[in-house]
Amino acid sequence: MSWNQNRLTERLGIVYPIIQGPLGGLSSQRLTAAVSNFGGLGSFGAHSRTPDEIKAVIAEIRSLTSRPFAMNLWVSMEDEGARTSDERAFNRSLTPLSAYLLELGVPRAAYQAYRPIRFEDQARVLLDAGVPVFSFIFGIPPREILDECRAKDIVLIGTATTPEEAVALEQAGVDAIVASGFEAGGHRGSFLRRSEDSLTGTISLVPRVVDQVELPVIAAGGIADARGIVAALALGASGVQMGTVFLTCEESGASRLHREALLGGGAGHTSLTRGFTGRLARGIHNRLMEALNQNGIEILPYPLQRALVRNLATAAEAAGRSELLPLWAGQSAPLSRCTDVTELLESLVENVSDIAAHVMQWSAGQGRKKTIRCHATPRSCGA
């Protein structure tokens, strides 16, 4: 069997087990459709969109592709305290940003009351539209939503940052699981423990998840080229999800400044922060992150902190000041070099195929034609 044919590709109806990460607010209909048209699975992160906006996004994607695509939502839409946080808390959290707003010559941001978006309302749009794939992070949807997805043959993909989360997703009846290592850019989708207590690397997480669930596992986090794809498959994954590598493509929703930061060599240092949104996420370590990661800084609960920082980000973008922008990026960001999505996917498929052919030749020469998996118990390993 070819490297790109397995039960995951069969279930999703795709040619290559390459999934474009949802990319949150950096998604674009154009990118999603381009990946799907090539034979991978394009994804669109819709967690910050209203139901009407999501409906329009789905319609546009369908006008651009007839192939399967995924819509991604966050099950947990807000953190504790979001609905009770007041203007005084807003002003305290705004203080470390005030100097930058003054530096950019824009007025101090005004407090606005929180207006929540309900996950259930967003999910209803996906259900009514009968999207091909519904992927999600930060939890597990209610049983009635999962049941309706199954009734409509909507493929369900959940995200796990620990083996325990993967087991919980399997028990809930999803079709595949993204095992997201802490190298990944953007938000950590943890839901059983704090994100800070769920930081397992991809190379450790994937085989542990593979050994504990029967479902297809999709490796994510730090995968940016053919070598990473081959390594993920060798660890037992059925496919990969790649995010940062797509941000440098002109088809993505990333800004010019963001793409330049990724391509210009400044993305070698990434860090985790709650300062950008209120939830733990990985981005390029810059002046803004340093300011918000200082001890004593009061961070608003998600999504209030996200809205607060957006005030600064909008002005910084207009001024061309990338050091004052949240720039999402994974630890393998320096490997992101392509600016055209089709060229990127073609190179990935060609290089994975070449590596796979060389491995098969080597295996044949060694007389080993199948992977040997170790199921040794701690006792037999001498523990």
C-alpha positions in Angstrom: 0.0 0.0 0.0 1.2 3.5 -0.8 2.2 5.8 2.0 -0.8 8.0 1.3 -3.5 5.3 1.4 -4.9 4.3 4.7 -8.1 4.2 6.8 -7.9 7.9 7.5 -7.8 8.9 3.9 -10.5 6.5 3.1 -12.8 7.8 5.9 -12.1 11.4 4.9 -12.3 10.8 1.1 -9.0 12.5 0.4 -5.9 11.5 -1.6 -3.2 12.5 0.8 -3.2 12.3 4.6 -2.2 15.9 4.9 -4.5 18.2 6.9 -4.1 22.0 6.8 -4.5 23.2 10.4 -7.6 25.4 11.0 -5.3 28.5 11.7 -8.0 30.3 13.8 -8.4 33.9 12.7 -5.8 33.4 10.0 -7.9 31.0 8.0 -9.1 31.8 4.5 -11.6 30.2 2.2 -9.1 30.3 -0.6 -6.5 28.3 1.3 -9.0 25.8 2.6 -10.3 25.1 -0.9 -6.8 25.0 -2.5 -5.7 22.3 0.0 -8.8 20.3 -0.6 -8.6 20.6 -4.4 -5.1 19.2 -4.3 -6.2 16.1 -2.4 -5.5 17.0 1.2 -8.0 18.2 3.8 -8.4 22.0 4.0 -9.7 23.4 7.3 -11.2 26.7 8.3 -11.1 27.9 11.9 -14.4 29.5 12.6 -14.4 29.8 16.4 -14.6 33.6 16.4 -17.3 33.8 13.8 -21.0 34.4 14.3 -23.4 31.8 12.9 -24.3 34.0 10.0 -20.6 34.5 9.2 -20.0 30.8 9.4 -22.9 30.1 7.0 -21.3 32.5 4.5 -17.9 31.0 4.8 -19.2 27.5 4.1 -21.0 28.7 1.1 -17.9 30.4 -0.3 -15.7 27.3 0.3 -18.3 25.2 -1.5 -18.2 27.6 -4.4 -14.4 27.0 -4.6 -14.2 23.2 -4.1 -16.3 20.1 -4.4 -13.9 18.1 -2.3 -14.1 17.4 1.4 -13.1 20.2 3.8 -13.3 20.7 7.6 -14.9 23.4 9.7 -13.2 23.8 13.1 -14.8 25.1 16.3 -13.8 25.5 19.9 -16.1 23.6 22.3 -15.1 25.9 25.2 -15.8 29.4 24.1 -14.9 31.3 27.3 -12.9 31.0 30.5 -14.3 31.4 34.0 -14.8 35.0 34.9 -15.4 36.2 31.4 -19.0 37.2 32.1 -18.3 38.9 35.4 -15.1 40.8 34.4 -15.8 44.5 34.6 -14.3 47.8 33.4 -11.9 48.0 36.3 -10.3 44.7 35.3 -10.2 45.9 31.7 -8.3 49.1 32.7 -5.8 47.1 34.8 -5.1 44.8 31.9 -4.9 47.6 29.5 -2.1 49.4 31.5 0.8 47.4 30.1 -0.4 48.2 26.6 -1.1 51.9 27.1 2.5 52.9 26.4 2.4 51.1 23.0 -0.9 52.7 22.1 0.6 56.1 22.9 3.7 55.2 20.9 1.5 54.4 17.9 -0.5 57.6 18.3 -3.8 55.9 18.8 -6.3 56.7 21.6 -6.7 54.5 24.6 -9.1 51.6 24.0 -12.6 52.0 25.4 -14.2 49.3 27.5 -17.0 47.3 25.8 -19.2 44.8 27.6 -18.7 41.1 26.6 -21.1 39.6 24.1 -20.7 35.9 24.0 -21.0 33.6 21.0 -22.5 30.2 21.8 -20.7 27.0 20.5 -24.1 25.3 20.2 -25.3 28.1 17.8 -22.1 27.8 15.7 -22.4 24.0 15.6 -26.0 24.2 14.5 -24.8 26.0 11.3 -22.4 23.2 10.6 -25.0 20.5 11.2 -27.6 22.2 9.0 -25.1 22.7 6.2 -24.0 19.1 6.4 -20.3 20.0 6.3 -18.0 17.0 5.3 -15.8 17.2 8.4 -16.4 18.8 11.8 -13.1 19.2 13.8 -12.9 20.7 17.3 -10.6 21.6 20.1 -10.9 22.6 23.8 -13.3 19.8 24.8 -15.9 17.4 23.5 -19.3 18.5 22.1 -22.5 17.5 23.8 -23.7 14.0 22.9 -26.7 15.2 21.0 -24.4 17.2 18.6 -22.2 14.2 18.1 -25.2 11.9 17.5 -26.6 14.3 14.9 -23.2 14.4 13.1 -23.1 10.6 12.9 -26.6 10.5 11.6 -25.6 12.9 8.9 -22.3 11.1 8.2 -20.3 14.2 9.2 -16.7 13.0 10.1 -15.7 14.0 13.6 -12.1 14.9 14.4 -11.2 15.8 18.0 -8.0 17.2 19.4 -6.0 15.8 22.3 -2.9 17.2 24.0 -2.5 14.1 26.3 -3.2 10.4 26.0 -6.0 10.8 28.5 -7.8 13.3 26.3 -7.4 11.0 23.4 -9.1 8.1 25.3 -11.9 10.5 26.3 -12.4 11.4 22.6 -12.5 7.8 21.5 -15.1 7.0 24.2 -17.2 9.9 22.9 -17.3 8.3 19.4 -15.2 10.5 17.2 -13.7 9.2 13.9 -10.1 10.4 14.3 -7.9 12.2 16.8 -5.4 14.9 16.4 -2.5 14.4 18.8 -1.2 17.9 19.2 2.3 18.3 20.6 3.4 21.4 22.4 5.6 22.4 19.5 2.5 23.5 17.6 1.8 27.2 16.9 -1.3 28.8 18.2 -3.4 27.7 21.1 -3.0 24.5 23.2 -6.4 22.7 23.0 -6.2 21.0 26.4 -9.4 20.2 28.3 -8.8 17.7 31.0 -6.0 19.5 32.8 -4.5 23.0 32.6 -2.6 23.7 29.4 0.6 24.2 31.4 0.2 20.6 32.7 -0.4 19.2 29.3 2.8 20.0 27.5 3.9 16.8 25.8 6.1 16.9 22.7 4.8 15.4 19.4 7.4 12.6 19.2 6.4 11.4 22.7 2.7 12.1 22.4 1.9 10.4 19.1 3.1 6.8 19.9 1.5 6.9 23.3 -1.9 7.9 21.8 -1.5 5.4 19.0 -1.0 2.6 21.6 -4.0 3.7 23.7 -6.7 4.2 21.0 -8.0 2.2 18.0 -8.9 5.3 15.9 -6.7 6.9 13.3 -4.3 9.3 14.9 -3.3 12.6 13.2 0.1 14.0 14.3 0.4 17.7 14.8 3.0 20.0 16.2 6.4 20.9 14.7 5.7 19.1 11.4 6.8 21.4 8.6 8.4 19.2 5.8 8.5 15.8 4.3 10.9 14.5 7.0 8.3 15.4 9.6 5.5 13.6 7.8 7.6 10.5 7.4 8.6 10.6 11.1 4.9 11.0 12.1 3.9 8.0 10.0 6.8 6.0 11.5 5.4 6.8 14.9 2.1 5.2 14.0 0.1 8.2 12.9 -2.2 7.8 9.9 -1.8 11.4 8.8 -0.4 14.8 9.8 -1.9 18.2 10.5 0.3 21.2 9.6 -0.4 24.8 10.4 2.5 27.3 10.5 3.9 26.0 7.2 0.7 27.2 5.4 0.8 30.7 7.0 3.6 31.7 4.7 1.5 31.0 1.6 -0.2 34.0 0.0 -3.5 32.1 0.1 -3.6 32.2 3.9 -5.3 34.8 6.0 -1.9 35.8 7.6 -1.0 39.5 7.1 2.0 40.6 5.1 3.9 41.4 8.3 3.2 38.0 9.7 4.4 36.2 6.6 7.5 38.4 6.4 8.3 37.6 10.1 8.0 33.8 9.3 10.1 34.0 6.1 12.6 36.5 7.3 14.4 34.4 9.9 12.9 36.0 12.9 10.7 33.0 13.8 13.5 30.9 15.3 12.5 31.9 18.9 8.9 31.0 19.8 7.4 30.9 23.3 4.2 30.2 25.1 2.0 33.0 26.5 -1.4 33.7 27.8 -0.9 37.4 27.2 -2.2 37.5 23.6 -5.7 36.0 24.3 -5.9 34.7 27.9 -5.3 31.1 26.8 -1.9 29.4 26.5 -0.6 29.7 22.9 2.7 29.6 21.0 3.9 32.5 18.9 7.1 34.3 17.8 8.9 35.8 20.9 8.8 39.5 20.3 8.5 42.8 22.3 4.8 42.4 22.9 5.1 38.9 24.2 7.9 39.9 26.6 5.8 42.7 28.0 2.8 40.5 28.6 4.8 37.6 30.0 6.2 39.7 32.9 5.4 38.8 36.4 2.5 40.7 37.9 0.7 41.4 34.6 -3.1 40.9 34.9 -4.4 38.9 32.1 -8.2 38.9 31.3 -10.0 35.6 30.8 -10.5 34.4 27.3 -11.8 35.9 25.0 -11.6 39.3 26.8 -7.8 39.4 26.6 -8.0 38.6 22.9 -10.3 41.5 22.3 -8.1 43.8 24.4 -4.9 43.0 22.5 -6.7 43.3 19.2 -7.0 47.1 19.8 -3.2 47.3 19.8 -2.7 44.8 17.0 -4.9 46.7 14.6 -2.9 49.9 15.1 0.4 48.0 15.0 -0.5 46.3 11.7 -1.4 49.7 10.1 2.0 51.1 11.3 4.0 48.1 10.1 5.2 47.3 13.6 5.4 43.5 13.7 7.1 43.6 17.2 3.8 44.7 18.6 1.7 42.0 17.0 0.7 38.5 18.1 2.5 36.4 15.6 1.4 32.7 15.8 4.1 30.2 14.9 5.2 26.7 15.8 8.7 25.7 16.8 9.5 24.6 13.2 8.6 27.9 11.7 12.1 28.5 10.2 11.3 25.5 7.9 8.4 27.4 6.4 9.6 28.7 3.0 6.9 28.2 0.5 4.6 31.1 -0.5 2.4 29.2 -2.9 0.1 26.4 -1.5 0.1 24.2 -4.5 3.9 24.3 -4.8 4.1 23.5 -1.1 1.9 20.5 -1.4 3.6 19.2 -4.5 7.0 19.4 -2.8 5.7 17.6 0.3 4.1 14.8 -1.7 7.2 14.4 -4.0 9.7 14.4 -1.1 7.6 12.0 1.1 7.3 9.6 -1.9 11.1 9.8 -2.4 11.9 9.1 1.2 9.3 6.3 1.4 10.9 4.7 -1.7 14.3 4.9 -0.2 13.1 3.4 3.0 11.4 0.5 1.2 14.6 -0.2 -0.8 16.7 -0.2 2.4 14.1 -2.5 4.1 14.1 -4.9 1.2 17.9 -5.0 1.3 17.9 -5.7 5.0 15.2 -8.4 4.6 12.8 -6.4 6.9 9.6 -5.7 5.1 7.4 -4.7 8.0 7.6 -2.4 11.0 8.4 -4.1 14.3 6.4 -2.7 17.1 7.5 -3.1 20.7 4.8 -4.0 23.2 7.1 -4.8 26.0 5.8 -4.4 29.5 7.7 -2.5 32.2 8.6 -5.9 33.8 10.1 -7.4 30.6 12.0 -4.1 30.1 13.7 -4.6 33.4 11.8 -1.9 35.3 
